Amino acid sequence: MKDYDFIVIGAGINGLALGALLSKDGARVLVLEKSREIGGRAWVQEREGFQVDYGMHLVRFGRESALAGICADLDHPLEFHNVESTYLVADGSQLEIPARGASQSMNMFAGDLSLDELKRVSLKAWMDEKGMGRRIRRLFTATSATLNVNPFVERSSVGELLLNLKKVGESEVGAAYPVGGWQPIFRLFQDWVGKNGEVRTAAPVESIVVQGGRIVGVRTREGNISAERVVSSIPCQGLFNILDEKLCPPVFVAKCRGFRPTAGIVLDYGISGTISEGRNLWCLWEPLSYGFFSSNFEPRLAPPNRQILTWFYPLEKFQVEDKEAARGFEAKLEKEIFSLFPALPERIKWRRSLFLPVVDGAEVSVDQIQEDRPGSTVPGLDNLFLVGDSVGGEGAGGDIGHNSVRQCYSVITGKKI
Ligand SMILES: Cc1cc2nc3c(=O)[nH]c(=O)nc-3n(C[C@H](O)[C@H](O)[C@H](O)COP(=O)(O)OP(=O)(O)OC[C@H]3O[C@@H](n4cnc5c(N)ncnc54)[C@H](O)[C@@H]3O)c2cc1C
């Protein structure tokens, strides 16, 4: 008998969520995480009494999200604090972006092409063709940046953006923050895995072990661990660091390796006192970036009379990797944040900046629409599965990952959730 029914590689939110669902079905699950902490790119850090997310972490569509569906399946319905308004800050004034309004205006312009046809049309080509004016172009560009994490209009997909806007219209929620923060969600997943198995940290998987064309387990520093099936939850770009690429078709290997993630700079501030009570998202036009006070949504994240402000500036990967250029982008961003919240500089207790070449596993673009992403299965290896925000799954950003959990669970078990 094998040591486990499933080994899941990676204890980010999606590996843990899938492990929890499989464990709830009675499977023996081992989740192996290379870091000392669980959480991956949604890691939550304790800092001077603050609970700090890894940059801004909102959930698109709140109660209607795939994440909420997964938690409900694990007998833990999630509650959300909805973002009340989104303001576009441009030319010294703040313009409210009505999410439903953006959805309706886009539909008005959509014309005869179907959503599927529009998936391969770039936002820029579409706005040019419709002869749109400056204001409406800004509105759509800011919506693409915030909803699809893609400010690059030359490649942002109109069809994918419309699909997400349609869901905003249906759910009446653009984005929301989980009541209690992200920590309880991680605890929920970890507890479920623990019922039939284990989450092991500081346990990097060195390679996936294959014998006779089938996966038989993984190799770790402590030796081999066997399993009936293995799930990789690391971003697909890194899959072939632990899997021999000769086992898969070259086209698939190239697709995984070459998949373009989103990238950017994050600024987080721990603040003494109160700078703003708004439960809003602010989107700066110059530089195109956005942020919010997470502790205004969930006061338990900060000690009394303290706040957390978090800001995200989506950039090209090469801009983030060029350290000198990135410092320039950071300085420009901070100047604008300070001008929006003039009381901030005096009140900073701590500050964190992150330069991230990978934010979301998949940038949603005309050449990377849902149908282009690797799916839950790996060609040529029928007991290896993929989950995470770079594979399958509809939506954008993190919800690709949560949708991929549902998709992968259905492929493995034949059951729908
Ligand atoms: C700054 C920032 C802001 C974001 N904002 C949002 C947001 O507002 N809304 C949203 O929905 N999403 C957001 N995201 C995206 C979201 O965080 C990710 O979609 C999600 O965390 C991805 O989870 P995952 O489990 O798929 O992958 P990961 O979190 O990358 O998990 C993979 C895990 O595998 C581990 N690992 C890698 N190699 C190995 C190995 N060889 N052996 C063992 N373990 C290994 C890694 O350490 C990691 O813990 C944001 C991301 C960032 C970085």
The ligand as a MOL file (V3000), in Angstrom:
LIG
                    3D

  0  0  0     0  0            999 V3000
M  V30 BEGIN CTAB
M  V30 COUNTS 53 58 0 0 0
M  V30 BEGIN ATOM
M  V30 1 C 0.8900 40.9170 -3.7300 0
M  V30 2 C -0.2150 40.0270 -4.1910 0
M  V30 3 C -1.5070 40.4840 -4.2260 0
M  V30 4 C -2.5220 39.6490 -4.6530 0
M  V30 5 N -3.8100 40.0950 -4.6180 0
M  V30 6 C -4.8140 39.2690 -4.8790 0
M  V30 7 C -6.1620 39.6800 -4.7300 0
M  V30 8 O -6.4570 40.8080 -4.3420 0
M  V30 9 N -7.1320 38.8000 -5.0050 0
M  V30 10 C -6.8430 37.5380 -5.4180 0
M  V30 11 O -7.7730 36.7550 -5.6600 0
M  V30 12 N -5.5820 37.1160 -5.5900 0
M  V30 13 C -4.5590 37.9500 -5.3250 0
M  V30 14 N -3.2730 37.5220 -5.4750 0
M  V30 15 C -3.0330 36.2030 -6.0380 0
M  V30 16 C -3.1240 35.1130 -4.9880 0
M  V30 17 O -2.2920 35.4130 -3.8970 0
M  V30 18 C -2.6740 33.8270 -5.6400 0
M  V30 19 O -3.5670 33.5360 -6.7040 0
M  V30 20 C -2.6700 32.6480 -4.6960 0
M  V30 21 O -2.0260 32.9280 -3.4900 0
M  V30 22 C -1.9840 31.4910 -5.4160 0
M  V30 23 O -2.0590 30.3650 -4.6120 0
M  V30 24 P -1.5010 28.9740 -5.1140 0
M  V30 25 O -1.7630 28.0250 -4.0170 0
M  V30 26 O -2.0650 28.6870 -6.4500 0
M  V30 27 O 0.0480 29.2170 -5.3670 0
M  V30 28 P 1.1900 29.6380 -4.3370 0
M  V30 29 O 0.6610 30.5530 -3.3080 0
M  V30 30 O 2.3450 30.0880 -5.1550 0
M  V30 31 O 1.5410 28.2660 -3.6060 0
M  V30 32 C 2.4810 27.3650 -4.0850 0
M  V30 33 C 3.2660 26.8660 -2.8860 0
M  V30 34 O 4.1640 25.8690 -3.3400 0
M  V30 35 C 5.3560 25.9910 -2.6100 0
M  V30 36 N 6.3950 25.2830 -3.3710 0
M  V30 37 C 7.0060 25.6880 -4.5070 0
M  V30 38 N 7.8970 24.7550 -4.9120 0
M  V30 39 C 7.8090 23.7460 -4.0210 0
M  V30 40 C 8.4670 22.4990 -3.8960 0
M  V30 41 N 9.3810 22.1030 -4.7720 0
M  V30 42 N 8.1270 21.6960 -2.8610 0
M  V30 43 C 7.2120 22.0730 -1.9540 0
M  V30 44 N 6.5640 23.2630 -2.0110 0
M  V30 45 C 6.8560 24.0680 -3.0420 0
M  V30 46 C 5.5460 27.4800 -2.4810 0
M  V30 47 O 6.4210 27.8040 -1.4250 0
M  V30 48 C 4.1100 27.9380 -2.2300 0
M  V30 49 O 3.8130 27.9930 -0.8510 0
M  V30 50 C -2.2410 38.3420 -5.0780 0
M  V30 51 C -0.9270 37.8860 -5.0470 0
M  V30 52 C 0.0860 38.7060 -4.6020 0
M  V30 53 C 1.4940 38.1770 -4.5740 0
M  V30 END ATOM
M  V30 BEGIN BOND
M  V30 1 1 1 2
M  V30 2 1 2 3
M  V30 3 2 2 52
M  V30 4 2 3 4
M  V30 5 1 4 5
M  V30 6 1 4 50
M  V30 7 2 5 6
M  V30 8 1 6 7
M  V30 9 1 6 13
M  V30 10 2 7 8
M  V30 11 1 7 9
M  V30 12 1 9 10
M  V30 13 2 10 11
M  V30 14 1 10 12
M  V30 15 2 12 13
M  V30 16 1 13 14
M  V30 17 1 14 15
M  V30 18 1 14 50
M  V30 19 1 15 16
M  V30 20 1 16 17
M  V30 21 1 16 18
M  V30 22 1 18 19
M  V30 23 1 18 20
M  V30 24 1 20 21
M  V30 25 1 20 22
M  V30 26 1 22 23
M  V30 27 1 23 24
M  V30 28 2 24 25
M  V30 29 1 24 26
M  V30 30 1 24 27
M  V30 31 1 27 28
M  V30 32 2 28 29
M  V30 33 1 28 30
M  V30 34 1 28 31
M  V30 35 1 31 32
M  V30 36 1 32 33
M  V30 37 1 33 34
M  V30 38 1 33 48
M  V30 39 1 34 35
M  V30 40 1 35 36
M  V30 41 1 35 46
M  V30 42 1 36 37
M  V30 43 1 36 45
M  V30 44 2 37 38
M  V30 45 1 38 39
M  V30 46 1 39 40
M  V30 47 2 39 45
M  V30 48 1 40 41
M  V30 49 2 40 42
M  V30 50 1 42 43
M  V30 51 2 43 44
M  V30 52 1 44 45
M  V30 53 1 46 47
M  V30 54 1 46 48
M  V30 55 1 48 49
M  V30 56 2 50 51
M  V30 57 1 51 52
M  V30 58 1 52 53
M  V30 END BOND
M  V30 END CTAB
M  END
